[in-house]
Amino acid sequence: MFDSKALKKYILAIDHGTSAVKSALFTCAGELVDFEAKNLTIQFLPGGGAEQDPEEWWKALLETGAKLVTRNSNLAQDIVAVCVSSTFSSTVAVDDKGRHLGNALTWLDSRGAPYIKELLGGFPNLMGYNIFKMLPWIWKTAGGPQLSGKDDIAHILYWKNAKPDIYEKAHKFLGSKDYLNFRLTGEFAASFDSIMLFWLTNTRDINNVHYDDWLIKQAGIDKNKLPALKKSIDILGMLKPEVANQLGISPSTKVIVGSPDHQCACIGSGAVRDFEGHLYIGTSSWIQCIVPFKKTDVFHSIASLPTAIPGKYYAVNEQDIAGGVLPFLVNNIIYNNLLNKDSAPADVFQILDQIAEKVPPGSNKLIFTPWLNGERTPVDDTTIRGGLYNMSMTTRIDEIIRAFMEGVAYNTRWALKYVEKFIGRRMDQINIVGGGGKSELWCQIFADVLDRRIKQVKDPMQANSRGAAFIASVGLGLIRFEDIPDLIQIKKTFEPDSNNRKIYDELFSAFLEIYKNNRAMYRRLNKES
């Protein structure tokens, strides 16, 4: 059982997401004390660019962290560690002083796609890959660079080919978590899990993850530009004195290496035993579970990858846009448009829930496809796009709102099918976390569409930061990973309603047909995307 001292010590956990930085204060046993958030901006550029300013990340971390500590000043002396969770594949090029050489290329940036096709394309071709080129990558890493060009390796190759001045000046290429860790400590390092989508590490032995010289040579990337590798639970170092002063905590506070969002959400959801599933609904979404084996499904982009838990892999099926469809609906269709220039109220998403819950399941057979930025799993296709199908003169805005929520659930069901096939069993219950997990209506929609029991974790928006806090607590020796399920609180459980099975089965079949019947058209329309 966990050390009772864990209840009296605190972790400052940082959740760096696409849309915001959230700082949260947790006990070492995972109990949320308080949190603070600050929104971030993103620049979408022609040709598939999606950039963010790393300095904006850093300022948001300092601002939210300092506000949080000031508000809880009586606990400041008992904050024993800082740990960061951050998005995968938001890549920063830095010089030898750790100064960023330009904007970060986020996980939505696809401008590296041509260079991945050049690296791994050709005849004989399977799903866009040269079979003989790709097999060694799968054997060594369990996967390989996605043709969408959104992985870290694609970002680095984009810099090398399109912006060689940045590549040449770069001392290190860092994921966003590892960039923030450098700003906290002055140490260049990555975790075995945060380096994964560089696709340059050999993961065949989960207890000996290391850079692979053959992969690095094939990619044409300089090895000395890559950070040192550490475990997620390792102590990276102490806070820089000036950073500690800005945050209002002791310079002896330890910084734990931490993990990307997938792994932190998994741990923060409490689903840390083999084959226990969690569903994350944020800007993007994923279904994930811990697995005890290394395996690859090349057809649906699922692989066993390193996780924060030593000696364990995880399997995940991530989808580009999920909860992000609701801000799109609010900010582009309902508000801030030519007919209604008002901004949305602060409680707009609760209002959407209240409107949508009055609509019968199935939204009068209106179907929304949430592929606003293409999709990565279970199909890796940057050209498909979102749409509303089966509209008529009687279609109402409340039906559109519910259809947006149901469309995300259909997309999740599509992914779940292949995750369950990958692990060889059904997930009878799934813990839900992320901002979308706050909505009881959405939880019930997921339960009905997936035909699975959905367990709403308490404080679902803080799952990533809770996971970071748990990782820090394990790193400090205060708890064990196996203690975590007993420390998680479930707010509510949602059972699937059998009365809705028929309509959702029908609409899910139609959802799949929409993809099959329109993918060629999307490819023609968006071939330059």
N, C-alpha and C positions, 0 to 999 in steps of 0.2 A: 504494500500500500504506500501511498505517497507520504513524504515527510510532512509532518504537521506544520513545520516552519513555512511551508509553501503558502499557507493561508495568511501569513504576516509579511510576506515580501511581494514586490510588485514588478511587473514587466511593462516597459513602454514598447508597445507593439505598433509598427508602422505598416499600414496596408496601402501600397502605392498601386492604384488602379488606373485605368485608362481615363476615366472622367474625374477622378478626385484622389487626393491623398487624405487618408484617415489615420489619425493617431489615436490609440486607445490605451487605457490603463487597465491592466488585468492583475488579479492575484496570480501567483504562480500555480494555483489550482484551477485557473481558467475562468474565474468569476469576473464579469465585466464591472468595472467601477465607473468609468466615464469615457467619453470619446469626443473628438473634435475633427471636423472635416473642412477641406477647402477644395473647390472645384478647379479643374485643369482645362486648358484649351488644347485643341488639336488642329493642325493645319492639313487639309486635304488638298493635294496638288495634282495637276494633270499627269496622266500616265500611271496612275496608281500610287502616288505618293501620299504618305500619312505620317507627319512629323510632329514631334513635341520638343519643347525647350527643356533640357535637363536642369537648367538653372531655376525654371519655374517649379520643377519637382522639388528641388532642394529647399527653395524658399518656403514652399508649402509644408514640407516636413518640419522645418524650424518653427514656422508660425503656429502650426497646429500642435506640435509638441510642447512649445513654450506656453501656449494658452492652457493646454491641458494640465501641465505641471503647476502653473500659477493657480488654477482653480482648485487644485488638490495639493496645495503646498504642504499640508500636514503629513502627506505621504512621501514627499520628495526624497527624504533621507533613506527611505526603504525601497526605492527603485534600484534593483540589483542588475538589470540588464536591459539592453535595447535589441530588438530583433525585427528585421524587415521582411515583409512579403511583398512581392512585386509581380507585374505582368511578365509573362514569357515573351521572348523575341522582340523586346524593345531595346535596340542596340545603340551603344554610345561609343564613339571613337574618342580617345583621350590622349593627350601628350604625356611626357614623362613626369609632369607635375600634377597629372590627373585632371587637367583642364579640358573640357569637351571642345572638340574641333568643329562643332556645328550642331545642328539639331539631331536628336535621336530619331532613328527610323523605327517606328512602332510596329507591332505585330499585324497592323492593318496595311502596311506598306508592301506593295507587290512589285516594285520596280526591279527587283533582282531576279524576276522570273526568267528572262531571256538567258541569264548566265547559268541558272540551274539546268535549263534545257540544253545549253551548250555543254555543260559538264556531264550530264547523265542521259542525254537524248541520243537518238540514232537507231540504226537497224542492227539486230532484230528488236522490234519495238513491242512493248507491252504496257498499255496505259500511259504512253508517253515516254517511258524509260527504255533505254537500251538494256536488255536483260543481262548481258554479261558485265556491263558497267555497274549495274545496280546490285547484283548478288553479293559482292564483297561488302558493300555498305550494310545490307540487311544482316549478313552473317556477323559482322562486327558490332553494329549498333542496334540491331533489331528493327531498324527503319531506314530512313534516309531523307534527304532534303525534299520538301514538297515542291511540286512544279508551280504552285501558286506564287512562290518567291517571297513568302512572308516569314521564313525562318531567319535566325541570326546569320547563318552561313550565306544566305542570299543577300542580306544587307551588306555584309563585308565584301562580297563579290561585286555588288553594285558600286560601292565606293572604289574598289580597285579598278573597275573598268570605266565607270562614268565620271568619277571624281577622284582621280589618282593622287591629287595633292593631299586629300584627306587621308587616303590609305598610306601614303609614304610618311606623312607626319605622325601617324598614329603610333603611340607607344604600346597601348593595349586596346583591345576591343572588349567591352564589358556589357553584360546584360544590365537592365535597369536596377535590379536589386544590388548587384555587385558594384555598380557606380555609386549608389547611395551609401553602401558600406564603405567605399573608399572615402567618401566625403566625411563619414563619421569617424574613421580610424586612420586614414592614410595608408591602408593596406590594399594592394591589388590581389584579389582572389575571387574564385567562383566556387560554388558548391557542385557536387557531382550531378545534381539535378538541374541547376540553373544553366549549366554548360551544355545540356543535352541537345538543344536545337541548333548548336553550332555544328552538330553531326560530325565531330572530330574525335570522339572518345570511344574507346572499346569497352563495351559493357557486358561482354560475355560472362565474366566473373563479376557478380554484383559486389563482391567484397574487394575487388581490385580494379575499379574504374580508372582508366588512364588515357592520356592522349595517344592516338595511334598515328605513327609516323607515315604509314602508307596513305591513310585518309587525308592527312594534312598535305602530303605531296600531291595527291590527286586534285585536291581543291585549289592548290597553288597559293595557299595562305602561309605567311611567315609564322613559324611556331613561336618565335620570341614575342609576337604580338598577342599571345594568348595568356590569360591569367593562370596563376597557380590554382590547384584543385584542393578542396577541403570537404569534410563532412558538413552537413547542414547543422549538426549539433555542436560543432567545434566552436571554441572561443576564438574569434578573429583578432581581438585586441581590446584595448581600452578606448573610450571616447577621447578624441582630441580635447585638450583643456578648453580651447576657445568654443568648441561645439557644446561641451558640457555647460559652460557658462551661459551660452545662448539658450539652452534648453532649461537651465535652472536645476540641474542635477549634478551629482558628484562626478569628477573626472576619473574616479576609480570604477565607474559603471562599465560593465563588460558589454561588448557587442558580440552577439552570436551570429554565425554565418548566415543562418536562415535559409529559406526556400522560396521558389516561385509560387504564384497564386494557386496553381492546381494542387500542389502538395500541401500547402498551408490550409486550403479549404477542406481537403480530405481530413486532415488532422483536427481542424476546428469543427468539423461536422460530427466527429466521434466515430466515423466509419474506418477504423484503423485495423480491424481484423481482416484476414484473407476473405475476399469475395463480398465483403459488405460494401454496398453502393452508396454514393452520394451524388446528388444533382445540384449543380451550381447554376443559378440564374442571375447573371449580372449583365453588363453590356454584351458579353458573349455568354456561352453556356457550355457545360460539359457534364458527361456521366463518367464516373471514375470508380475504380475499386483497387485495393491492394491485391496482388497476385503473387504466388510463390514460385513462378516459373518465367522463363524467357520465351517469348513467342511473337510471331508477326502475322498480321493479316494485311497483305499488301494491297488487296482490292478495296479496303475500306479505311485505310490509314490508321490502323490500330497496332500498337506495339507495346511490349513490356519495357518500361523505361525506369531509370533510378528514381527513388523517392527519398524523403527525408529520414525514413525509418531504416537504419542500417540493415543490410542483408535482404531488403525487400524491393520488388518491382511494383509498378502500378500500370494498369491499363486504362486508357482514357479515349473518349471520342469527343473532340471539341468542335463546337459550331460557332461560326463567326459572329452572328448577331442573334441575340435572344431578347433579354430585357431591354436592349437598345432600341427595339422597335417602338416601345411606348414613348420615349422622348422624341423619336422621329415623328410619330403620330401627333403628339402634342405640339411640337415646335414647327412642323411643316404643314399640317393639315387643319388642326383645330385652332391654334393660335399663331401669331406672328406671320399672318398671310395677308394677301391684298384686301381681303374683306374684313379681317379681324386682326388689327395690329396690336391688340392687348397682349401682354405677357401672361403666361399661365400662373395661376395661384400656387402658393407653396404646397398646398395639399392636393394638387391636381391628380396624383395617382390614386389617392383614396377616393376621389370623386369618380375617376374612371371605373374603379371597382364597383362602386355603388350603382353606376349606370349599367355596367355589363352584367352584374348579377341578376338583373331583371329580365335578361334575354334568355330564352330557352337554349339548352345545350345544342350546339350545331349552328347557331347564328343564322337560322333559316337557310342552311346549306351554303352560306357564304364562306369561301376558303381564302385564307391569306397565306402566301409563301414568304417567309422572312429572310430571303436571300439578298438583303440589301447591299451586301459587300461580297457577293459570290458565296461559295461555301468551301469548307475544307474537309469535313467528314459528315456522313459516310461517303460522299463524293468530293473529290478535290477538283473544283471547277470554279474558276474566277469569273466566268462569263455569265452565269445564271443570275437572275435578278428577282426582286420581290414583286408581288402583284396581288390584286384582289380578283378573285374569280367567282363567276356566277352571280354578278350584280344584276339588279333589275330596277325598274321604276319604283318598286316598293321598298328597296333597301334603305335602312335607316342608319344614322350615325351610331346608335347604341349597338347595332349588329356588327358594324365595322369594328368598334372597340373590342367586343368579345371575340370577333374573328381574328384580330391581331393576337390575342392571348392564346387562342386555340391553335393558331398556325405555328406558334413556337412549340406548343406541346406536340403537334404532329411531327415536327422536325425532330424533336427529342425522341419520340417513339421510333422514328426511322433509325436514329443512332443507337438506341437501346437494343434493338434487334441484333445488331452486330456485336455489341459489347457482350451481351449474354451468350451469343454463339462463341465468342472468343474465349470466355471463361468456362464454357461448358455447363452452365446452370442458369436458372432463373433467379433474378433478384426479387424476392417476394416483397421486400420493403426497402425504401430508399429514403435516406435523410436529405432534406432539401435545405439549402443555404443560399446566401446572396440576397441582393435587394428584392428580387422577384419572390423570394421565400417569405417576405413579409405579408404578401397578399393571400388571405385565406381563400379567396375565390380562385386564384391561380393555382394554389395547392390542390384544391378540389378538382380543377380542370385537369391537372397533371395526373391525379389519381384515376380519374375517369378515362382519359385518353390512353394512359399507359397500362391501365388495369393493374395497378400496383398500389400497395399501401404506402402513403407518403407521410413521413414524420417531420414535422416542422420544428427545426432546432430553435431554441430560444436565442434571441438576438441574432437572427440569421445574417444580417448585414455585416456583423463583426466576425464571421467565421474565419476569414483570412487572417485577421489580426489575432483572433483567439488561437488559431493554429500556430502563428509565429510565437505567441506567448508560451504555448505548450512546448514548442521546439526549444525555446530558451530555457524553460524549466527542466526539460530533460538534459540539456547541455550542462546545466548547473548541478545536476544530480538530485534535484528536489522531487521529481516524479519520474515514472517510467511510461513508455508509450502504452503499455498494456493497462495502465491505470485510467487512461483517458475516457473509455466508454462509460465508466462509472462517474465521471466528472461532468458529463454532458447532460444538459436538461432539455427535454422535449416539451415544447409548448402545447402542441396539439397533434393528433394523429388523424389523417384523412383516409377513409376507406373508399374504394371505387364503388360507384353507384351502378349496379347492374342494369338499371333502367336506361342508362345512357350508352350502354355498350354497342347497341345496333347502330345508332346514328354516328358514333365516333368511328366504328369500323368502316362504315360506308365512306365517310369523309376522308379518312386516312388513306383508303384505297384510291380515292380521287386525287388526293394530294400527291401520291407517288406517280399517278398517271400524268399529272401536270408537268412534273419533271421530265418524265420519259418522252412525252409528246412535244415538249418545247425546248429541250436542251440544244438541239441543232439550230433553232431559230435564235436563241440567246447567243450562241457561238458566233453566228453571222453578225448579229447586231452589235456585239461587244467584243469583237475579235482583237481590238487594240487595247482592251482594258487589262 
